[in-house]
């Protein structure tokens, strides 16, 4: 049987804990954000699994460009 991590990778999903770590915030902080402030996600029971492509788009949209 495949592990959770393998299944998440296969479907291009990311655990909420991993997305929070990328942002440097707690999972509680993510839970307090409005839906329109987050990338696309799917619900799996009580868990939110973020779509990796949307996470990349979200991070690109919030990039701060240097002066160079």
C-alpha contacts under 8 A as a table, 3 or more apart, distances in Angstrom:
res1	aa1	res2	aa2	distance
2	X	6	X	6.13
2	X	7	X	6.55
3	X	6	X	5.30
3	X	7	X	6.37
4	X	7	X	5.12
4	X	8	X	6.09
5	X	8	X	5.12
5	X	9	X	6.22
6	X	9	X	5.15
6	X	10	X	6.09
7	X	10	X	4.99
7	X	11	X	6.34
8	X	11	X	5.39
8	X	12	X	5.99
8	X	13	X	4.82
8	X	14	X	6.24
8	X	15	X	7.73
9	X	12	X	4.97
9	X	13	X	5.99
9	X	14	X	7.49
10	X	13	X	7.75
12	X	51	X	6.05
12	X	52	X	5.50
12	X	53	X	7.47
13	X	49	X	5.82
13	X	50	X	5.41
13	X	51	X	4.67
13	X	52	X	5.34
14	X	18	X	6.50
14	X	19	X	6.79
14	X	49	X	5.40
14	X	50	X	4.94
14	X	51	X	6.29
14	X	52	X	6.04
15	X	18	X	5.31
15	X	19	X	6.53
15	X	48	X	6.96
15	X	49	X	4.97
15	X	50	X	6.36
16	X	19	X	5.15
16	X	20	X	6.13
16	X	27	X	6.81
16	X	47	X	7.51
16	X	48	X	5.95
16	X	49	X	5.84
16	X	50	X	6.60
17	X	20	X	5.13
17	X	21	X	6.22
17	X	26	X	7.90
17	X	27	X	6.04
18	X	21	X	5.04
18	X	22	X	6.33
19	X	22	X	5.09
19	X	23	X	6.42
19	X	50	X	7.53
19	X	55	X	7.95
20	X	23	X	5.18
20	X	24	X	5.95
20	X	25	X	5.21
20	X	26	X	5.73
20	X	27	X	5.65
20	X	30	X	6.79
21	X	24	X	4.85
21	X	25	X	6.25
21	X	26	X	7.32
22	X	25	X	7.91
25	X	29	X	6.28
25	X	30	X	7.37
26	X	29	X	5.17
26	X	30	X	6.67
27	X	30	X	5.07
27	X	31	X	6.25
28	X	31	X	4.99
28	X	32	X	6.33
29	X	32	X	5.14
29	X	33	X	6.63
30	X	33	X	5.30
31	X	34	X	7.95
33	X	37	X	6.30
33	X	38	X	7.30
34	X	37	X	5.39
34	X	38	X	7.06
35	X	38	X	5.45
35	X	39	X	7.96
36	X	39	X	7.74
38	X	58	X	7.57
39	X	50	X	6.89
39	X	51	X	7.37
39	X	54	X	5.26
39	X	55	X	5.60
39	X	57	X	7.87
39	X	58	X	5.88
40	X	50	X	5.99
40	X	51	X	5.78
40	X	54	X	5.71
40	X	55	X	7.54
41	X	48	X	6.11
41	X	49	X	5.29
41	X	50	X	4.07
41	X	51	X	5.42
42	X	48	X	5.72
42	X	49	X	5.28
42	X	50	X	6.42
42	X	51	X	7.45
43	X	46	X	6.61
43	X	47	X	5.74
43	X	48	X	4.78
43	X	49	X	6.31
44	X	47	X	5.18
44	X	48	X	6.29
44	X	49	X	7.09
50	X	54	X	7.49
50	X	55	X	6.93
51	X	54	X	5.34
51	X	55	X	6.28
52	X	55	X	4.92
52	X	56	X	6.30
53	X	56	X	5.19
53	X	57	X	6.32
54	X	57	X	4.94
54	X	58	X	5.94
55	X	58	X	4.96
55	X	59	X	6.16
56	X	59	X	5.18
56	X	60	X	6.15
57	X	60	X	5.06
57	X	61	X	6.09
58	X	61	X	5.14
58	X	62	X	6.37
59	X	62	X	5.15
59	X	63	X	6.20
60	X	63	X	5.15
